[in-house]
Amino acid sequence: FPLDNGEEKDDVNNAKDDADIAEDSWIGWHNDSGFLTALAGDMYIDHETGEHLNSQSIDPNAGLYVLNRNGTKTHVVIPEDCMAVQLGECVQIITGGAVIATPHCVRGAKNSNVSGSTKIARISHPCFIDTVPSFPLSMPSGVSRDDVIMAGVEKNAPVPPLDDRWIEDGMTLGDFLQKTFSMYYDWSTKDNTK
């Protein structure tokens, strides 16, 4: 997701007046663990009434952030008439690291641009595209496990390492997802800032 002007910047840490909103305040940093995720643009509503809120009135720093291969965090805005496609860790494994999963999170919205009493809710529309749980997650011949692991961004990201979850070539999707969910829930309760 390149920026319009071609420059790289850290939108999460350089946003003005946002010290009170954590970068992952709505959905923490994670990689999609499956194959593909199709995602429509965000819709924001009044949490109490369900009334649609004009996107122009929403905190411009709210929404989806991704971490690229260089470790730069970028705010991604999906236009209303488009869908984004996110590649998951299973694709990283079966392509031998030729394509990689992208760490991402969702930043909450401040109420500064709407009525002070309005509680903002975000509706997202993901479609997760996976296969049967018995599908073996095998890397291509001629590729090493280290090739798959080292291709990823997670070495720079606050997500559980892939090599702790994809523990052997040929591990089934079901076993991988079970290990992944277990580690995310256990890992998210630890202090991972060290």
N, C-alpha and C positions, 0 to 999 in steps of 0.2 A: 504494500500500500504506500506508494510514494506520495510525498507532499506535492501540492500543486506547483510550488516554485522550485522543486528539485533539491531543496536544502534539507538536511537532516537536523532535527532538533528534538529535544526531550520535552514534548508537550505536557507530560504529566508533572514534571518538576518545575517547569517554567511558567505555568499558568498563574495569572495574577489573582490575588485575593482568594486563594483556595486552600490556605493552610488548615482550615477546619474540616476539609473533606479529604479522606484518605483516597489514594488512587484506586484502590480496589474495594471501595466501601459498599458496593452492591453485590458484586460477584468477584471473589478473590482470583488471584492469578492461577491459571491452569492451562493445560494443553487439552484439546479434545482428544480423547483416547481412542475413538473409533476410526472410521474411514473418512467420511466427508460430512460436513455440516453446511447446509445452505441456510442463510440468514437474511431476512428482510430487514429494512431499516427500523429503528426504534419508533415506538409510539408512546407518548407520555399522556397520562390522564390524571385527573384529580382523584386521589385515593378514596375520598369520601363519597363523591357523587358519580364517578365513572366518566365525567365529562372530558372530552378530548381537549388537550391543551395545545395551543398553537406552538409549533416548534420554535418560533422566534422568541417566545417567552421563557424558554427553558435555558438553564445555565449552559452556556456554550462549551464548557469544559466537561459536561456530563457525557457518558456513553462509553463506547468500546475503545479500548487501548490495546495495541499489540506491541510485542517486543521483536525487533527484527534481528537478523543474523549478526549485526554489529553491536547489539545490546541497546539500541536506541528505542525508546518508548514513543509511540506515535498514536495520536488520536485519529480514529477512523470513523468517518461519517458516511453511512450508506444512504444514498439518495432514496427517496420514497418509492420511486418506480424501478428500483434495482434490487438484486440479491447479491450478496457476497458468498463465496464458497471458501470454507476453511478446511485445510487438510489436517487429518488427525494422525496420531502416532502410528496407527496400523499402516497407513500409507507410507510413512517414513520407514517402517520395518520392511514391508514387501517390496519397496523400491531400492532397498539397500542404502537409504539415506540420500538418494538422488533428489527427493523432495522431502521437506521437513514440516513437522508440526510447529505451529506458531503459538507461543505463549500469549495469553490475552486475559484481560480483566474488564470489569465494568465499573466505572466511577459514578457515584450518585450525584444527583442534581441538588444544588442549593435552591432555596425558595426565593432568592433575591429578586428575580424578574417577574414573579407572580405574587398574588395576594399573600400576605404574611401568614394567613391561616390555612392556605392551601397545602396539602400534603401531596407531593408528587410521586406517582407510581410509574414505572416503566414496563411496557409490554414489549417483549421480543418474540419473534416468530422463527425459532430454529427448526430445521428439519434434519434429523440425524440419519445418515445413510450408512448402514452397517450390513453385515452378513450373519450367517448362522453362528451360534456360539461354538460349534465344533470346528470352525474354520481354523486351519493351522497358520499361525503368523510366522512365515518362513522367509528369510532373506534370499535374494538371488544367489546362484552359484558364483563363486569368485569374489564374494563380498564377505568381509569379516564382521563379527559382532561389533568390534570397535568402530568400524566404518559407519555402521548404523547409529551407534550411540553418539559418536563424536560429531556427526553431521548436524545434530540438533542444537537448538538454541538454549535448552534448559540448563546447560552448564553456567549460563549467565542469568538465569531466571529463578524466581522464587517458586519453583514447582518441584515436586518429588522427582528425582532422577529416573530416567527411563531404564537404566541398567539395573535398578533395584526392583523394577516391576516386570519387565520383559526378561525373565530369568533364563530362558533357553530358546534357541531357535526351534520353531515348530510348536511353541506354546499355543494353546487354543485361544481364540478370541474370548471365550467365556472365562477361562482361567486368568487371562490378562486383565480383563475388566474387573473381575473379583479382586485381584491383587491391587489393581490401581485404585479402586474405590476405597478399599481398606486402608491403603497408604495415604490417600488424600485426607480421609477423615482423621486418621491418627496423626498425620504429619501437620495438618492445619492447626492442631492444638499445641504444637511445640513452638519454642522460640527459635525461628530459623534465620535470625539476623546475624548469627555468629559466623 
